[in-house]
Structure formats: C-alpha cells, structure tokens
C-alpha cells in the first residue's frame, strides 16, 4: 500500500493481499484494486503476497529476459504454470467468492451469489463445505467482518461508517456480529490495536534514538555508535 500512499497507483490497476482488499479500496478510491495474484499497469507490477511474489518475478523475467529464462527459473522451483497462481482452481467457487467481495457494503442473497457463479444453492453449500468447512453464509460474514477489522485498524472512520461499509444497518448490529466473531467489540479492538502500535513505536524510538546516558556508555567503551 506504500505505492498507493505515494500516489503512484492513481488511475492504475493493482492488486493487494486479500485481507487488505476491502480497506484498500475504501482508502484509495482512485486505484482499481483487483483480487488477483499479479497485476501490471504500465511499468508497475504488484502482487498480493505469498506465492504471488514468485508469479510477479516470473512475469518480470519473461518480459525482460525472455520466456526461456523464466521457464528455467520456474523449473528450478519445481513448479508448473498451473501451480504458480493463487487463483482458486474451482472456477465456480472463485466466481462466488468474487461476487461476495464485490458486494460487501450491499450484501447479496445466497440465491444471487449462486446464480452469479452458475450454481444451485445446494451446489453452493456443498462447494463451500468441501473447500472451507463452513457454510457460504458464514464465509460471507467472515469477509465482511474482516473488512471491518481492517478499517478499524487502518482508518479513523466512525464505527457507524464502518458498519455501513460492511453491510450492517447499524453500529449495534455490527458490534454484536464483531464481538461474536472476535470476542471483543469494535471499540475495544481499535483501542487494543492503538495501544499495541504505540508500544511498538516507543520501542523503535528507543532503538533508533538512544538516550544520552546510553550514548555516553557506548562512547566510554571506545565504540563508535
């Protein structure tokens, strides 16, 4: 997200880790974020992390050093073309998840999701139970709450605004669902994250800006700080 913060992704296509996908779209509306493994826009290549980093480097190698070199590197990692992508192989399941991700603020019914992914309701339930061990409705709720958690941590939006962005009609409904899933309220989550962030920043400040007494001790030992 540093590229987006620097304004380098304005009016470009980019990808981001799935956990940050919804909050990234909220924070940077001028960027066309997609939930794919690798995206290229002009000279900028972005990836969503994990194995997609290898995908990105193979893409760069193919463009600048040729397909032969990229193929050789891929073989060194004992990978085949079909195995380097993070895209779910079950196309209908992938369509269902994408439909959910695109409709967080205004949730779709399971019937609509099934129709958009060319499945019956029965097939939709069976695919999700088989792949993830949960019902599609529960998976959908998890996606919405993950977006809420990301917005709580990465923005200063009021709880009510976050609730609406996650498809809840009120802050109280969002709070109830959030507490049920994470064991804390959104307000408690935000306070906990802020405290942890402040503690980390204090530790970094102590490390990079040593006190005068520490500096004297280091100099006294004849060591250049």
Backbone as CSV, one residue per row, in Angstrom:
resi,resn,N_x,N_y,N_z,CA_x,CA_y,CA_z,C_x,C_y,C_z
1,UNK,0.806,-1.207,0.000,0.000,0.000,0.000,0.847,1.268,0.000
2,UNK,2.156,1.117,0.144,3.036,2.286,0.118,2.977,2.986,-1.233
3,UNK,2.856,2.211,-2.305,2.769,2.806,-3.644,1.505,3.650,-3.769
4,UNK,0.408,3.157,-3.211,-0.851,3.910,-3.256,-0.746,5.179,-2.423
5,UNK,-0.137,5.086,-1.248,0.034,6.256,-0.390,0.909,7.309,-1.053
6,UNK,1.866,6.859,-1.870,2.758,7.791,-2.562,2.128,8.364,-3.828
7,UNK,0.915,7.920,-4.158,0.226,8.424,-5.338,0.671,7.797,-6.641
8,UNK,1.447,6.707,-6.565,1.983,6.089,-7.777,0.996,5.141,-8.452
9,UNK,-0.110,4.832,-7.769,-1.085,3.905,-8.338,-2.372,4.598,-8.779
10,UNK,-2.387,5.920,-8.749,-3.593,6.658,-9.147,-3.995,6.297,-10.571
11,UNK,-5.262,5.937,-10.746,-5.829,5.575,-12.050,-5.131,4.371,-12.672
12,UNK,-4.592,3.504,-11.840,-3.942,2.288,-12.321,-4.640,1.050,-11.745
13,UNK,-4.356,-0.071,-12.373,-4.822,-1.360,-11.863,-3.747,-1.909,-10.940
14,UNK,-4.148,-2.446,-9.790,-3.189,-3.013,-8.842,-3.873,-4.120,-8.053
15,UNK,-3.063,-4.926,-7.394,-3.614,-5.965,-6.525,-3.038,-5.805,-5.134
16,UNK,-3.671,-6.435,-4.177,-3.258,-6.310,-2.782,-3.676,-7.588,-2.062
17,UNK,-3.073,-7.881,-0.918,-3.427,-9.076,-0.156,-4.920,-9.069,0.158
18,UNK,-5.524,-10.277,0.107,-6.984,-10.347,0.244,-7.486,-9.778,1.565
19,UNK,-6.664,-9.834,2.631,-7.105,-9.286,3.908,-7.197,-7.759,3.880
20,UNK,-6.439,-7.134,2.981,-6.427,-5.674,2.889,-7.269,-5.159,1.724
21,UNK,-7.870,-6.078,0.965,-8.542,-5.708,-0.282,-9.631,-4.657,-0.078
22,UNK,-10.556,-4.924,0.830,-11.688,-4.015,1.013,-11.259,-2.674,1.605
23,UNK,-10.368,-2.699,2.599,-9.933,-1.429,3.198,-9.106,-0.617,2.212
24,UNK,-8.344,-1.296,1.343,-7.553,-0.590,0.334,-8.465,0.132,-0.652
25,UNK,-9.545,-0.522,-1.063,-10.497,0.112,-1.981,-11.167,1.313,-1.321
26,UNK,-11.391,1.194,-0.026,-12.039,2.286,0.710,-11.095,3.482,0.851
27,UNK,-9.823,3.192,1.137,-8.846,4.255,1.397,-8.347,4.919,0.122
28,UNK,-8.269,4.149,-0.973,-7.706,4.680,-2.215,-8.676,4.443,-3.378
29,UNK,-9.758,5.221,-3.437,-10.774,5.014,-4.474,-10.278,5.288,-5.891
30,UNK,-9.129,5.978,-6.031,-8.608,6.267,-7.364,-7.774,5.123,-7.921
31,UNK,-7.633,4.045,-7.144,-6.882,2.880,-7.602,-7.856,1.751,-7.915
32,UNK,-7.665,1.101,-9.048,-8.524,-0.013,-9.449,-7.953,-1.316,-8.893
33,UNK,-8.245,-1.593,-7.617,-7.727,-2.803,-6.985,-8.493,-4.032,-7.471
34,UNK,-7.754,-5.098,-7.710,-8.346,-6.370,-8.097,-7.827,-7.465,-7.174
35,UNK,-8.607,-8.528,-7.036,-8.247,-9.597,-6.104,-7.496,-10.726,-6.792
36,UNK,-6.646,-10.378,-7.744,-5.864,-11.383,-8.459,-4.489,-11.520,-7.824
37,UNK,-3.713,-12.488,-8.307,-2.383,-12.701,-7.751,-1.387,-11.639,-8.164
38,UNK,-1.385,-11.314,-9.469,-0.429,-10.347,-10.016,-1.148,-9.419,-10.987
39,UNK,-0.829,-8.143,-10.937,-1.367,-7.167,-11.880,-0.240,-6.256,-12.351
40,UNK,-0.285,-5.903,-13.640,0.695,-4.963,-14.181,-0.029,-3.796,-14.829
41,UNK,0.423,-2.592,-14.507,-0.125,-1.374,-15.093,1.048,-0.498,-15.503
42,UNK,1.317,-0.461,-16.796,2.499,0.261,-17.260,3.756,-0.436,-16.784
43,UNK,4.623,0.301,-16.134,5.877,-0.267,-15.646,5.776,-0.771,-14.206
44,UNK,4.587,-0.642,-13.614,4.407,-1.041,-12.220,3.735,-2.409,-12.139
45,UNK,4.374,-3.325,-11.423,3.824,-4.656,-11.197,3.548,-4.805,-9.706
46,UNK,2.363,-5.266,-9.367,2.018,-5.501,-7.965,1.583,-6.947,-7.786
47,UNK,1.768,-7.459,-6.576,1.329,-8.820,-6.278,0.661,-8.838,-4.913
48,UNK,-0.076,-9.903,-4.647,-0.862,-9.974,-3.413,-0.149,-10.705,-2.291
49,UNK,1.121,-11.049,-2.490,1.882,-11.706,-1.435,1.927,-13.209,-1.606
50,UNK,2.607,-13.882,-0.683,2.698,-15.338,-0.747,3.374,-15.812,-2.022
51,UNK,2.821,-16.855,-2.621,3.377,-17.395,-3.860,3.259,-16.421,-5.019
52,UNK,2.382,-15.418,-4.892,2.229,-14.432,-5.963,3.507,-13.632,-6.178
53,UNK,4.372,-13.562,-5.162,5.660,-12.876,-5.326,6.470,-13.576,-6.404
54,UNK,6.443,-14.902,-6.390,7.150,-15.665,-7.421,6.510,-15.440,-8.778
55,UNK,5.183,-15.416,-8.813,4.474,-15.114,-10.063,4.942,-13.784,-10.637
56,UNK,5.055,-12.784,-9.768,5.453,-11.447,-10.207,6.864,-11.456,-10.785
57,UNK,7.780,-12.130,-10.107,9.159,-12.173,-10.583,9.276,-12.955,-11.889
58,UNK,8.485,-14.001,-12.030,8.494,-14.756,-13.283,7.949,-13.905,-14.431
59,UNK,6.935,-13.100,-14.130,6.392,-12.186,-15.143,7.449,-11.189,-15.580
60,UNK,8.162,-10.617,-14.601,9.218,-9.646,-14.909,10.340,-10.296,-15.713
61,UNK,10.750,-11.493,-15.325,11.816,-12.194,-16.049,11.415,-12.476,-17.489
62,UNK,10.175,-12.912,-17.686,9.707,-13.213,-19.039,9.740,-11.976,-19.923
63,UNK,9.402,-10.820,-19.361,9.369,-9.583,-20.139,10.759,-9.044,-20.443
64,UNK,11.673,-9.164,-19.478,12.990,-8.533,-19.619,14.106,-9.491,-20.016
65,UNK,13.928,-10.785,-19.733,14.978,-11.750,-20.059,14.499,-12.855,-20.995
66,UNK,13.203,-12.865,-21.263,12.670,-13.852,-22.192,11.995,-15.024,-21.500
67,UNK,11.088,-15.678,-22.239,10.338,-16.803,-21.698,11.243,-17.968,-21.315
68,UNK,12.343,-18.139,-22.052,13.243,-19.258,-21.781,13.834,-19.162,-20.376
69,UNK,14.276,-17.959,-20.007,14.855,-17.752,-18.679,13.785,-17.942,-17.600
70,UNK,12.603,-17.376,-17.837,11.519,-17.512,-16.867,11.134,-18.976,-16.684
71,UNK,11.104,-19.726,-17.781,10.764,-21.147,-17.708,11.821,-21.921,-16.920
72,UNK,13.082,-21.563,-17.130,14.170,-22.237,-16.413,14.063,-21.983,-14.905
73,UNK,13.818,-20.722,-14.535,13.693,-20.383,-13.114,12.498,-21.103,-12.504
74,UNK,11.403,-21.154,-13.245,10.214,-21.843,-12.748,10.522,-23.314,-12.488
75,UNK,11.244,-23.935,-13.410,11.583,-25.345,-13.251,12.523,-25.569,-12.071
76,UNK,13.365,-24.562,-11.784,14.261,-24.675,-10.625,13.474,-24.759,-9.321
77,UNK,12.287,-24.175,-9.324,11.438,-24.221,-8.133,10.468,-25.405,-8.186
78,UNK,10.648,-26.265,-9.190,9.803,-27.444,-9.359,8.327,-27.070,-9.462
79,UNK,8.077,-26.002,-10.228,6.708,-25.535,-10.396,6.276,-25.634,-11.842
80,UNK,5.000,-25.791,-12.039,4.416,-25.751,-13.366,3.551,-24.501,-13.471
81,UNK,3.269,-24.110,-14.698,2.471,-22.896,-14.897,1.182,-22.929,-14.082
82,UNK,0.534,-24.073,-14.066,-0.772,-24.151,-13.411,-0.681,-24.074,-11.901
83,UNK,0.520,-24.276,-11.346,0.654,-24.331,-9.901,1.121,-23.027,-9.280
84,UNK,1.474,-22.026,-10.091,2.041,-20.801,-9.538,1.006,-19.735,-9.242
85,UNK,-0.251,-19.974,-9.584,-1.281,-18.959,-9.376,-2.021,-19.191,-8.072
86,UNK,-2.422,-18.089,-7.414,-3.202,-18.184,-6.193,-4.701,-18.279,-6.477
87,UNK,-5.079,-18.173,-7.740,-6.489,-18.227,-8.093,-7.033,-19.621,-7.793
88,UNK,-8.184,-19.701,-7.144,-8.797,-20.982,-6.816,-9.125,-21.725,-8.100
89,UNK,-8.733,-22.993,-8.163,-8.903,-23.764,-9.396,-10.372,-24.000,-9.740
90,UNK,-11.221,-24.116,-8.707,-12.649,-24.300,-8.933,-13.222,-22.968,-9.404
91,UNK,-13.482,-22.863,-10.691,-13.905,-21.595,-11.284,-15.210,-21.091,-10.688
92,UNK,-16.158,-21.986,-10.472,-17.447,-21.549,-9.936,-17.299,-21.034,-8.504
93,UNK,-16.442,-21.682,-7.724,-16.193,-21.227,-6.357,-15.501,-19.872,-6.362
94,UNK,-14.575,-19.698,-7.286,-13.883,-18.419,-7.424,-14.869,-17.307,-7.772
95,UNK,-15.817,-17.600,-8.644,-16.837,-16.615,-9.020,-17.711,-16.249,-7.823
96,UNK,-18.039,-17.234,-7.012,-18.872,-16.982,-5.835,-18.159,-16.069,-4.841
97,UNK,-16.883,-16.346,-4.594,-16.115,-15.532,-3.647,-15.933,-14.118,-4.175
98,UNK,-15.684,-13.998,-5.472,-15.522,-12.672,-6.068,-16.823,-11.877,-5.973
99,UNK,-17.959,-12.554,-6.168,-19.260,-11.883,-6.039,-19.448,-11.364,-4.614
100,UNK,-19.030,-12.139,-3.640,-19.116,-11.702,-2.240,-18.228,-10.493,-1.987
101,UNK,-17.002,-10.548,-2.472,-16.049,-9.458,-2.239,-16.498,-8.155,-2.889
102,UNK,-17.172,-8.260,-4.009,-17.621,-7.069,-4.714,-18.901,-6.495,-4.114
103,UNK,-19.499,-7.219,-3.178,-20.771,-6.761,-2.600,-20.714,-6.851,-1.080
104,UNK,-19.729,-6.178,-0.493,-19.599,-6.165,0.965,-20.558,-5.146,1.580
105,UNK,-20.589,-3.953,1.019,-21.434,-2.889,1.570,-22.921,-3.173,1.369
106,UNK,-23.258,-3.821,0.261,-24.643,-4.186,-0.018,-24.688,-5.682,-0.293
107,UNK,-24.742,-6.488,0.763,-24.657,-7.945,0.623,-25.726,-8.531,-0.294
108,UNK,-25.305,-9.525,-1.047,-26.209,-10.261,-1.923,-26.835,-11.417,-1.151
109,UNK,-27.947,-11.906,-1.644,-28.522,-13.119,-1.066,-27.731,-14.316,-1.591
110,UNK,-27.812,-15.435,-0.902,-27.108,-16.634,-1.363,-27.646,-17.092,-2.714
111,UNK,-28.922,-16.833,-2.959,-29.502,-17.182,-4.265,-28.839,-16.382,-5.381
112,UNK,-28.597,-15.093,-5.128,-27.940,-14.243,-6.125,-26.496,-14.682,-6.347
113,UNK,-25.813,-15.036,-5.270,-24.423,-15.486,-5.390,-24.356,-16.787,-6.176
114,UNK,-25.267,-17.693,-5.892,-25.306,-18.964,-6.611,-25.554,-18.734,-8.098
115,UNK,-26.480,-17.829,-8.408,-26.790,-17.541,-9.809,-25.598,-16.932,-10.530
116,UNK,-24.865,-16.028,-9.867,-23.710,-15.380,-10.488,-22.544,-16.341,-10.689
117,UNK,-22.527,-17.419,-9.937,-21.444,-18.392,-10.072,-21.897,-19.669,-10.777
118,UNK,-23.071,-19.594,-11.398,-23.598,-20.710,-12.195,-23.765,-21.988,-11.371
119,UNK,-24.275,-21.839,-10.158,-24.523,-22.991,-9.292,-25.921,-22.908,-8.712
120,UNK,-26.398,-24.047,-8.246,-27.628,-24.057,-7.472,-27.257,-23.780,-6.015
121,UNK,-28.238,-23.453,-5.199,-27.982,-23.220,-3.776,-27.349,-24.460,-3.141
122,UNK,-27.849,-25.606,-3.528,-27.327,-26.861,-2.974,-25.853,-27.041,-3.333
123,UNK,-25.519,-26.766,-4.588,-24.121,-26.879,-5.021,-23.242,-25.864,-4.302
124,UNK,-23.764,-24.650,-4.108,-23.013,-23.596,-3.425,-22.628,-24.039,-2.013
125,UNK,-23.594,-24.581,-1.293,-23.323,-25.052,0.067,-22.315,-26.202,0.052
126,UNK,-22.486,-27.114,-0.881,-21.599,-28.278,-0.937,-20.160,-27.872,-1.245
127,UNK,-19.971,-26.926,-2.171,-18.621,-26.482,-2.548,-17.919,-25.794,-1.378
128,UNK,-18.637,-24.923,-0.683,-18.020,-24.207,0.441,-17.719,-25.147,1.605
129,UNK,-18.636,-26.061,1.875,-18.401,-27.023,2.952,-17.199,-27.900,2.627
130,UNK,-17.069,-28.282,1.368,-15.966,-29.147,0.950,-14.628,-28.426,0.981
131,UNK,-14.603,-27.172,0.497,-13.346,-26.422,0.366,-12.918,-25.762,1.674
132,UNK,-13.877,-25.180,2.406,-13.540,-24.378,3.585,-14.086,-24.926,4.908
133,UNK,-14.982,-25.889,4.824,-15.539,-26.455,6.046,-16.579,-25.583,6.714
134,UNK,-17.073,-24.568,6.014,-18.110,-23.685,6.559,-19.166,-23.423,5.490
135,UNK,-20.337,-23.006,5.936,-21.407,-22.667,5.005,-21.080,-21.354,4.299
136,UNK,-21.607,-21.139,3.081,-21.306,-19.904,2.350,-21.724,-18.641,3.092
137,UNK,-22.840,-18.701,3.829,-23.273,-17.529,4.584,-22.278,-17.141,5.663
138,UNK,-21.729,-18.131,6.323,-20.737,-17.860,7.370,-19.441,-17.320,6.759
139,UNK,-19.070,-17.867,5.609,-17.875,-17.379,4.905,-18.062,-15.916,4.513
140,UNK,-19.243,-15.595,4.011,-19.570,-14.225,3.591,-19.486,-13.270,4.787
141,UNK,-20.041,-13.691,5.914,-19.979,-12.866,7.126,-18.535,-12.626,7.550
142,UNK,-17.702,-13.662,7.435,-16.286,-13.526,7.795,-15.593,-12.495,6.913
143,UNK,-15.919,-12.486,5.618,-15.338,-11.492,4.709,-15.739,-10.079,5.123
144,UNK,-17.006,-9.906,5.463,-17.496,-8.582,5.857,-16.835,-8.106,7.149
145,UNK,-16.679,-9.014,8.102,-16.057,-8.640,9.372,-14.557,-8.414,9.225
146,UNK,-13.928,-9.125,8.295,-12.507,-8.889,8.029,-12.302,-7.495,7.467
147,UNK,-13.232,-7.073,6.612,-13.143,-5.705,6.114,-13.311,-4.726,7.272
148,UNK,-14.258,-5.019,8.159,-14.460,-4.155,9.311,-13.220,-4.058,10.175
149,UNK,-12.580,-5.180,10.419,-11.361,-5.181,11.227,-10.264,-4.361,10.564
150,UNK,-10.127,-4.513,9.262,-9.107,-3.764,8.530,-9.373,-2.265,8.592
151,UNK,-10.641,-1.868,8.471,-10.992,-0.448,8.547,-10.788,0.099,9.961
152,UNK,-11.063,-0.720,10.955,-10.843,-0.293,12.339,-9.374,0.002,12.605
153,UNK,-8.522,-0.844,12.057,-7.085,-0.728,12.310,-6.437,0.345,11.448
154,UNK,-6.873,0.457,10.197,-6.165,1.298,9.229,-6.797,2.659,8.960
155,UNK,-7.974,2.916,9.531,-8.619,4.214,9.314,-9.122,4.765,10.650
156,UNK,-9.582,6.016,10.610,-10.199,6.635,11.786,-11.693,6.811,11.577
157,UNK,-12.264,6.040,10.681,-13.689,6.146,10.404,-14.496,5.837,11.664
158,UNK,-15.617,6.528,11.861,-16.505,6.202,12.984,-17.033,4.776,12.839
159,UNK,-17.394,4.161,13.953,-17.889,2.787,13.940,-19.112,2.658,13.037
160,UNK,-19.987,3.662,13.075,-21.202,3.605,12.258,-20.864,3.556,10.772
161,UNK,-19.888,4.349,10.356,-19.494,4.355,8.944,-18.904,3.008,8.544
162,UNK,-18.104,2.426,9.421,-17.520,1.115,9.144,-18.614,0.057,9.055
163,UNK,-19.595,0.168,9.942,-20.712,-0.776,9.925,-21.426,-0.746,8.580
164,UNK,-21.738,0.450,8.084,-22.418,0.581,6.795,-21.543,0.068,5.656
165,UNK,-20.237,0.313,5.740,-19.315,-0.144,4.695,-19.231,-1.664,4.646
166,UNK,-19.601,-2.301,5.754,-19.559,-3.764,5.826,-20.941,-4.395,5.649
167,UNK,-21.913,-3.576,5.311,-23.234,-4.105,5.019,-24.161,-4.258,6.207
168,UNK,-23.857,-3.592,7.318,-24.721,-3.653,8.503,-25.551,-2.375,8.597
169,UNK,-26.797,-2.526,8.994,-27.710,-1.381,9.005,-27.473,-0.437,10.175
170,UNK,-26.747,-0.893,11.182,-26.469,-0.023,12.325,-25.174,-0.453,13.000
171,UNK,-24.624,0.456,13.796,-23.393,0.153,14.529,-23.629,-0.954,15.555
172,UNK,-24.832,-1.011,16.116,-25.119,-2.026,17.141,-25.115,-3.434,16.553
173,UNK,-25.689,-3.598,15.351,-25.674,-4.912,14.705,-24.244,-5.330,14.357
174,UNK,-23.478,-4.375,13.864,-22.073,-4.646,13.534,-21.298,-5.036,14.792
175,UNK,-21.514,-4.293,15.872,-20.824,-4.576,17.135,-21.159,-5.971,17.645
176,UNK,-22.431,-6.336,17.546,-22.861,-7.655,18.001,-22.184,-8.760,17.191
177,UNK,-22.160,-8.603,15.863,-21.535,-9.608,15.000,-20.028,-9.661,15.220
178,UNK,-19.433,-8.497,15.406,-17.979,-8.424,15.593,-17.574,-9.095,16.904
179,UNK,-18.303,-8.801,17.964,-17.998,-9.394,19.266,-18.178,-10.916,19.225
180,UNK,-19.210,-11.364,18.528,-19.469,-12.794,18.418,-18.330,-13.518,17.707
181,UNK,-17.735,-12.844,16.722,-16.661,-13.460,15.938,-15.294,-13.323,16.584
182,UNK,-14.984,-12.125,17.117,-13.635,-11.839,17.610,-13.512,-11.777,19.135
183,UNK,-14.634,-11.804,19.831,-14.572,-11.798,21.288,-14.404,-10.432,21.920
184,UNK,-14.313,-9.388,21.111,-14.208,-8.010,21.607,-15.087,-7.119,20.744
185,UNK,-15.431,-5.948,21.255,-16.221,-5.001,20.471,-15.303,-4.242,19.515
186,UNK,-15.848,-3.616,18.478,-15.021,-2.807,17.576,-14.244,-1.716,18.310
187,UNK,-14.876,-1.075,19.291,-14.187,-0.028,20.059,-13.011,-0.604,20.832
188,UNK,-13.220,-1.766,21.456,-12.139,-2.426,22.190,-11.028,-2.864,21.251
189,UNK,-11.404,-3.344,20.080,-10.415,-3.764,19.081,-9.535,-2.600,18.669
190,UNK,-10.166,-1.481,18.384,-9.412,-0.296,17.948,-8.481,0.189,19.058
191,UNK,-8.957,0.203,20.292,-8.124,0.643,21.418,-6.953,-0.304,21.630
192,UNK,-7.207,-1.590,21.494,-6.149,-2.580,21.680,-5.078,-2.450,20.607
193,UNK,-5.515,-2.274,19.364,-4.568,-2.119,18.263,-3.757,-0.839,18.416
194,UNK,-4.425,0.240,18.834,-3.729,1.519,19.007,-2.673,1.411,20.100
195,UNK,-3.018,0.706,21.184,-2.061,0.532,22.284,-0.860,-0.279,21.831
196,UNK,-1.126,-1.335,21.055,-0.032,-2.160,20.555,0.856,-1.401,19.600
197,UNK,0.239,-0.568,18.752,1.009,0.238,17.802,1.877,1.254,18.527
198,UNK,1.315,1.897,19.560,2.073,2.890,20.324,3.253,2.240,21.030
199,UNK,3.031,1.047,21.555,4.104,0.332,22.247,5.231,-0.006,21.284
200,UNK,4.855,-0.449,20.079,5.864,-0.773,19.071,6.646,0.466,18.662
201,UNK,5.934,1.584,18.459,6.604,2.827,18.073,7.561,3.304,19.161
202,UNK,7.169,3.140,20.425,8.052,3.535,21.527,9.319,2.698,21.552
203,UNK,9.167,1.413,21.289,10.332,0.536,21.270,11.276,0.906,20.133
204,UNK,10.690,1.219,18.972,11.515,1.614,17.828,12.223,2.932,18.109
205,UNK,11.507,3.869,18.752,12.109,5.167,19.066,13.290,4.992,20.014
206,UNK,13.153,4.106,20.980,14.242,3.851,21.922,15.442,3.232,21.215
207,UNK,15.143,2.412,20.206,16.233,1.737,19.492,16.987,2.689,18.579
208,UNK,16.236,3.507,17.834,16.870,4.381,16.841,17.340,5.712,17.418
209,UNK,16.825,6.102,18.586,17.238,7.354,19.217,17.702,7.062,20.640
210,UNK,18.910,6.519,20.797,19.398,6.142,22.125,19.508,7.346,23.037
211,UNK,19.293,7.112,24.329,19.387,8.192,25.310,20.829,8.635,25.454
212,UNK,21.021,9.837,26.041,22.368,10.375,26.194,23.210,9.486,27.100
213,UNK,22.564,8.874,28.131,23.323,8.006,29.036,23.837,6.778,28.305
214,UNK,22.982,6.218,27.418,23.418,5.071,26.640,24.542,5.465,25.705
215,UNK,24.423,6.656,25.120,25.446,7.138,24.195,26.777,7.321,24.921
216,UNK,26.723,7.854,26.160,27.942,8.044,26.954,28.588,6.696,27.257
217,UNK,27.748,5.699,27.585,28.284,4.375,27.886,28.979,3.764,26.680
218,UNK,28.355,3.943,25.507,28.939,3.400,24.284,30.252,4.090,23.975
219,UNK,30.264,5.447,24.078,31.487,6.203,23.803,32.570,5.877,24.826
220,UNK,32.144,5.665,26.073,33.109,5.368,27.116,33.828,4.060,26.890
221,UNK,33.188,3.166,26.124,33.810,1.888,25.829,34.632,1.940,24.556
222,UNK,34.724,3.147,23.991,35.528,3.298,22.788,34.886,2.736,21.546
223,UNK,33.549,2.671,21.560,32.819,2.130,20.415,32.113,3.267,19.707
224,UNK,32.205,3.298,18.392,31.524,4.337,17.620,30.064,3.975,17.491
225,UNK,29.142,4.828,17.931,27.717,4.496,17.875,27.207,4.518,16.441
